[in-house]
């Protein structure tokens, strides 16, 4: 099972209408909050739909 954390950057299978396929996770739980890295749009996606749509984790959250 892949563990997604707030702050991770993920690549989705389909790109956003602005052309970017990269999203930052802003919220986890039953729903995922995602912020588009191209235009800054914020969307909420159900966990099941998110897990099917994600292609890869591009960058993990920076830990300090």
WODA-V893909 format. One line per field, one symbol per residue. ss: DSSP state (H for helix, E for strand, C for the rest). phi: phi as a letter, one per 30 degrees, with the letter a starting at -180 (. if undefined). burial: b if it has 16 or more other ideal C-beta (glycine too) atoms within 10 Angstrom, else e. A space follows every 50 residues. Layout:
BEGIN
ss=???
phi=???
burial=???
END
This chain:
BEGIN
ss=CCCCCCCCEEEECCCCCCCCCEEEEEECCCEEEEEECCCCCEEEEEHHHH HHHEEEEEECCCCC
phi=.dccbdjdcbccdcddedjdccbcdcabkdcccbcdddcidcbcbeeddd ddddcacdbdedcc
burial=eeebeeebbbbbeeebeeebbbbbbeeeeeebbbbbbeeeeeeebeeeeb eeebeebeeeeeee
END
